[in-house]
Amino acid sequence: QVQLVESGGGLVQAGGSLRVSCVASGVTFSAYAMGWFRQAPGKEREYVAALRWNGAVIYYADSVKGRFTISRDTAKNTVYLQMNSLKPEDTAVYYCRAVRNPATMNFTGFGFWGQGTQVTVSS
């Protein structure tokens, strides 16, 4: 079965950095586009970033452009989100996502989701 497992979340001070990881199993990585979403308490789930299996970036949210970088390591079936210059408003549960059709990345009823990893940014 498809399983996406996030890790790397934690507590960081504003201005600091974290890298969250998503290890995919039960999938052919090259057949999927991979992305990151986040959801803060009381907020809607937000599309953060995505890439194609070949590494080409599909999307960055305006709120993270210039601060976050999405990347992948195909040999490890892992996608990363490097988060720099973190702000308190980045606090959220970060979810990994896999879809076969990149056009459906932002249609949240499609594809597969990880369980999420908590990122908390303190001021």
VOBA-1610 file (N, C-alpha, C; in pm, whole numbers, padded with zeros to 5 digits, always signed):
BEGIN
Gln+00083-00117+00000Gln+00000+00000+00000Gln+00088+00124+00000Val+00028+00234-00043Val+00100+00360-00044Val+00109+00413+00098Gln+00229+00454+00135Gln+00249+00513+00266Gln+00347+00628+00254Leu+00311+00739+00312Leu+00395+00858+00316Leu+00420+00891+00462Val+00546+00899+00499Val+00582+00920+00639Val+00670+01043+00649Glu+00618+01144+00716Glu+00691+01268+00737Glu+00774+01261+00864Ser+00882+01337+00866Ser+00963+01351+00985Ser+01036+01484+00978Gly+01098+01521+01087Gly+01182+01640+01089Gly+01118+01763+01148Gly+00991+01755+01184Gly+00928+01868+01247Gly+00980+01890+01388Gly+00943+02002+01444Gly+00986+02034+01578Gly+00962+02178+01611Leu+01026+02222+01717Leu+01014+02358+01766Leu+01139+02435+01727Val+01120+02550+01665Val+01232+02632+01623Val+01199+02778+01648Gln+01301+02855+01676Gln+01283+02998+01699Gln+01267+03071+01566Ala+01190+03178+01568Ala+01174+03259+01448Ala+01310+03297+01389Gly+01319+03286+01257Gly+01444+03311+01189Gly+01528+03187+01167Gly+01492+03080+01232Gly+01566+02956+01220Gly+01523+02873+01101Ser+01577+02752+01094Ser+01553+02663+00982Ser+01518+02523+01028Leu+01441+02456+00947Leu+01411+02314+00962Leu+01403+02251+00825Arg+01432+02123+00818Arg+01406+02046+00698Arg+01317+01930+00734Val+01200+01927+00673Val+01110+01814+00692Val+01126+01718+00575Ser+01107+01591+00602Ser+01128+01485+00504Ser+01003+01401+00492Cys+00985+01343+00375Cys+00876+01251+00350Cys+00930+01131+00275Val+00922+01016+00338Val+00965+00891+00275Val+00842+00820+00221Ala+00845+00791+00093Ala+00733+00726+00026Ala+00762+00578+00008Ser+00665+00495+00039Ser+00676+00352+00015Ser+00549+00303-00052Gly+00559+00190-00121Gly+00445+00136-00191Gly+00409+00211-00317Val+00499+00294-00364Val+00475+00372-00485Val+00596+00361-00577Thr+00571+00384-00703Thr+00679+00410-00796Thr+00698+00560-00799Phe+00806+00604-00738Phe+00824+00747-00717Phe+00813+00826-00847Ser+00868+00773-00953Ser+00869+00847-01079Ser+00731+00862-01140Ala+00633+00788-01092Ala+00497+00796-01144Ala+00414+00903-01076Tyr+00471+00971-00979Tyr+00396+01067-00898Tyr+00461+01204-00899Ala+00377+01303-00881Ala+00423+01434-00838Ala+00410+01441-00686Met+00502+01511-00622Met+00507+01516-00477Met+00491+01660-00430Gly+00423+01675-00319Gly+00402+01809-00268Gly+00395+01815-00117Trp+00392+01938-00069Trp+00375+01967+00072Trp+00258+02061+00092Phe+00176+02029+00190Phe+00069+02115+00236Phe+00089+02141+00384Arg+00020+02240+00434Arg+00024+02265+00577Arg-00112+02313+00625Gln-00137+02288+00752Gln-00263+02331+00811Gln-00238+02377+00954Ala-00270+02502+00978Ala-00261+02561+01110Ala-00396+02549+01180Pro-00397+02552+01313Pro-00524+02544+01385Pro-00622+02650+01340Gly-00744+02608+01309Gly-00847+02700+01267Gly-00834+02752+01126Lys-00737+02701+01051Lys-00713+02747+00915Lys-00739+02635+00816Glu-00764+02674+00692Glu-00777+02576+00586Glu-00641+02521+00548Arg-00641+02401+00494Arg-00517+02342+00448Arg-00463+02422+00330Glu-00334+02451+00335Glu-00269+02539+00239Glu-00170+02462+00154Tyr-00177+02481+00026Tyr-00083+02425-00070Tyr+00047+02506-00061Val+00156+02439-00028Val+00283+02506-00001Val+00379+02496-00118Ala+00403+02375-00166Ala+00503+02353-00269Ala+00483+02217-00332Ala+00532+02201-00454Ala+00525+02071-00521Ala+00630+02062-00629Leu+00666+01938-00661Leu+00758+01912-00771Leu+00717+01785-00845Arg+00767+01774-00966Arg+00754+01651-01041Arg+00865+01556-01000Trp+00848+01431-01032Trp+00946+01331-00992Trp+01085+01361-01048Asn+01090+01430-01162Asn+01219+01464-01220Asn+01284+01585-01154Gly+01220+01639-01053Gly+01275+01749-00978Gly+01227+01886-01019Ala+01157+01896-01129Ala+01108+02025-01174Ala+01001+02077-01079Val+01020+02198-01031Val+00926+02257-00937Val+00797+02293-01009Ile+00686+02257-00947Ile+00554+02290-00998Ile+00502+02419-00937Tyr+00526+02437-00808Tyr+00456+02544-00736Tyr+00526+02579-00606Tyr+00525+02708-00574Tyr+00551+02759-00440Tyr+00443+02858-00406Ala+00392+02848-00285Ala+00300+02949-00237Ala+00372+03082-00222Asp+00301+03190-00249Asp+00361+03322-00235Asp+00417+03344-00095Ser+00353+03286+00004Ser+00393+03306+00142Ser+00528+03243+00176Val+00576+03151+00093Val+00701+03081+00123Val+00809+03103+00018Lys+00777+03168-00092Lys+00876+03190-00197Lys+00998+03263-00141Gly+01114+03214-00178Gly+01238+03273-00131Gly+01285+03221+00002Arg+01200+03148+00073Arg+01236+03094+00204Arg+01237+02942+00207Phe+01146+02880+00135Phe+01134+02735+00135Phe+01182+02678+00002Thr+01239+02559+00008Thr+01284+02490-00112Thr+01238+02345-00106Ile+01170+02300-00210Ile+01131+02161-00221Ile+01232+02088-00308Ser+01265+01967-00270Ser+01359+01886-00346Ser+01328+01739-00323Arg+01396+01654-00398Arg+01375+01511-00380Arg+01505+01435-00399Asp+01509+01317-00342Asp+01618+01223-00361Asp+01551+01095-00409Thr+01557+01071-00538Thr+01486+00956-00594Thr+01541+00824-00543Ala+01671+00818-00517Ala+01731+00695-00468Ala+01677+00656-00331Lys+01634+00755-00254Lys+01581+00730-00120Lys+01429+00740-00115Asn+01364+00762-00229Asn+01219+00781-00234Asn+01174+00885-00132Thr+01247+00994-00128Thr+01225+01095-00026Thr+01211+01233-00089Val+01115+01308-00040Val+01099+01447-00077Val+01122+01532+00046Tyr+01185+01647+00027Tyr+01222+01734+00137Tyr+01159+01871+00121Leu+01140+01936+00232Leu+01105+02077+00232Leu+01201+02147+00326Gln+01294+02220+00268Gln+01387+02300+00347Gln+01322+02434+00377Met+01310+02466+00504Met+01240+02585+00548Met+01339+02676+00620Asn+01363+02790+00562Asn+01454+02889+00618Asn+01378+03014+00656Ser+01442+03096+00737Ser+01382+03224+00780Ser+01240+03203+00830Leu+01224+03106+00916Leu+01090+03069+00962Leu+01026+03180+01043Lys+00895+03189+01027Lys+00813+03288+01094Lys+00708+03218+01179Pro+00659+03284+01283Pro+00553+03222+01363Pro+00433+03178+01280Glu+00401+03251+01174Glu+00289+03214+01090Glu+00313+03088+01007Asp+00435+03036+01008Asp+00463+02908+00945Asp+00424+02790+01033Thr+00387+02817+01157Thr+00348+02711+01248Thr+00227+02636+01192Ala+00240+02506+01179Ala+00135+02425+01120Ala+00177+02279+01126Val+00082+02192+01098Val+00114+02054+01066Val+00143+02048+00917Tyr+00258+01993+00883Tyr+00301+01984+00744Tyr+00275+01842+00693Tyr+00204+01834+00581Tyr+00162+01707+00524Tyr+00229+01683+00389Cys+00280+01565+00372Cys+00332+01520+00245Cys+00219+01467+00158Arg+00235+01482+00027Arg+00129+01444-00064Arg+00186+01385-00192Ala+00118+01287-00248Ala+00156+01225-00374Ala+00034+01212-00462Val+00047+01255-00586Val-00059+01241-00685Val+00001+01194-00816Arg-00077+01118-00891Arg-00030+01074-01022Arg-00033+01185-01124Asn-00135+01268-01117Asn-00153+01377-01211Asn-00121+01508-01142Pro-00015+01576-01182Pro+00019+01702-01115Pro-00094+01804-01114Ala-00182+01798-01213Ala-00292+01893-01219Ala-00390+01877-01104Thr-00387+01764-01034Thr-00477+01740-00923Thr-00415+01768-00787Met-00294+01821-00784Met-00225+01842-00658Met-00310+01923-00560Asn-00376+02027-00609Asn-00453+02115-00522Asn-00599+02075-00511Phe-00634+01958-00559Phe-00766+01900-00537Phe-00748+01796-00428Thr-00777+01833-00306Thr-00730+01757-00191Thr-00800+01623-00172Gly-00907+01596-00246Gly-00968+01466-00241Gly-00897+01361-00323Phe-00799+01401-00401Phe-00723+01309-00485Phe-00593+01271-00417Gly-00535+01162-00464Gly-00401+01126-00424Gly-00390+01071-00284Phe-00270+01081-00229Phe-00237+01022-00100Phe-00176+01126-00008Trp-00195+01105+00121Trp-00148+01196+00224Trp-00068+01123+00329Gly+00031+01191+00382Gly+00099+01144+00501Gly+00024+01184+00626Gln+00079+01145+00740Gln+00012+01171+00868Gln+00041+01309+00922Gly+00140+01375+00869Gly+00175+01509+00911Gly+00286+01512+01015Thr+00359+01622+01016Thr+00460+01647+01117Thr+00445+01792+01164Gln+00449+01810+01294Gln+00423+01942+01351Gln+00547+02029+01345Val+00530+02149+01293Val+00633+02251+01295Val+00580+02368+01375Thr+00654+02405+01478Thr+00615+02516+01563Thr+00727+02618+01565Val+00694+02741+01532Val+00792+02849+01526Val+00757+02949+01636Ser+00848+02968+01726Ser+00827+03059+01838Ser+00889+03194+01809Ser+00830+03297+01865Ser+00882+03432+01848Ser+00971+03470+01964
//
